[in-house]
């Protein structure tokens, strides 16, 4: 059974940095796509960044130039380096992965809280 486990969230002051990690287990196949979503209180979940095999990373406009997504395919791990954090980045961040075999399967992590104080 595929599991995604996030780590690296926490409390940081505005202007600071955090690095999120998401380790996937339970699959001997490489995920076709891995990425990060976030959900702030009272708001819908939104895409932050995604990395799809064979394409350039995709970022939400609000994080372009500040966040960087990277993958270690050998470890089925995805990272999100978050720099110059703003209070509006405060949210629960969720790891997401897609594995396409006979059909597309998508998986979610449990979420990690990121809080940016002003």
C-alpha positions in Angstrom: 0.0 0.0 0.0 1.4 3.4 -1.0 2.0 5.8 1.8 3.3 9.4 1.6 4.9 10.8 4.7 5.6 14.6 5.0 8.1 16.3 7.3 9.7 19.6 7.7 6.8 21.9 8.6 6.8 24.3 11.5 6.8 27.9 12.6 9.0 30.5 10.9 9.1 34.3 10.8 8.3 36.1 7.6 11.3 36.2 5.3 12.5 32.8 6.6 12.9 29.4 4.9 11.6 25.9 5.4 12.2 22.7 3.5 9.4 20.1 3.2 10.1 16.5 2.4 7.7 13.8 1.3 8.8 10.2 1.2 6.7 7.7 -0.7 6.7 4.0 0.2 4.9 0.9 -0.9 5.5 1.2 -4.7 8.3 -0.3 -6.7 7.4 2.0 -9.6 8.5 5.6 -10.0 5.6 8.0 -9.6 4.6 9.8 -12.8 4.1 13.1 -10.9 4.7 14.3 -7.4 3.8 17.7 -5.9 2.6 19.8 -3.1 -0.8 21.4 -2.4 -1.8 23.6 0.5 -5.0 24.5 2.3 -5.4 27.6 4.4 -8.3 27.9 6.9 -11.5 28.7 5.1 -10.0 28.2 1.7 -9.9 25.5 -0.9 -6.9 23.3 -1.4 -4.7 24.7 -4.1 -1.7 23.5 -6.1 1.6 24.9 -4.9 4.1 23.1 -7.2 4.3 19.9 -9.2 6.9 17.8 -10.9 5.9 15.6 -13.7 8.4 13.2 -15.4 9.7 14.7 -18.6 8.3 18.2 -18.1 9.4 21.4 -16.3 8.1 22.0 -12.8 4.9 23.9 -12.4 4.3 26.5 -9.8 1.5 28.6 -8.5 2.0 32.3 -9.4 2.0 33.2 -5.8 5.1 31.1 -5.1 7.1 31.5 -8.3 10.6 32.7 -7.6 10.4 31.8 -3.9 9.6 28.1 -3.8 11.6 25.3 -5.5 10.4 21.7 -6.0 12.8 18.9 -6.5 12.7 15.1 -6.7 14.9 12.2 -5.8 13.5 9.5 -8.0 15.7 6.8 -6.6 14.2 7.4 -3.2 10.7 8.3 -4.5 11.0 11.5 -2.5 9.9 15.1 -3.3 11.1 18.2 -1.6 9.8 21.8 -1.5 12.3 24.5 -0.6 10.4 27.5 0.6 12.3 30.8 0.8 11.2 34.3 1.6 8.1 33.0 3.3 5.1 35.3 3.8 2.3 35.1 6.3 -0.1 34.3 3.5 1.9 31.0 2.9 0.5 29.8 6.2 -1.4 26.6 5.5 -1.4 22.8 5.8 0.8 21.5 3.1 -0.1 18.2 1.5 2.1 15.9 -0.6 0.5 14.4 -3.7 1.6 11.7 -6.1 0.2 10.1 -9.2 1.1 6.6 -10.4 -0.2 5.5 -13.8 -0.3 1.7 -14.3 -3.4 0.2 -15.8 -5.2 3.4 -14.6 -4.2 6.6 -12.8 -4.0 6.4 -9.1 -3.4 9.4 -6.9 -2.2 9.5 -3.3 -2.1 12.1 -0.5 0.0 12.6 2.5 -1.5 13.5 5.9 -0.4 17.1 5.7 2.1 19.2 7.6 1.5 22.6 9.1 3.4 25.6 8.0 2.9 28.8 10.0 4.6 32.1 9.0 4.4 34.8 11.6 4.6 38.5 10.7 
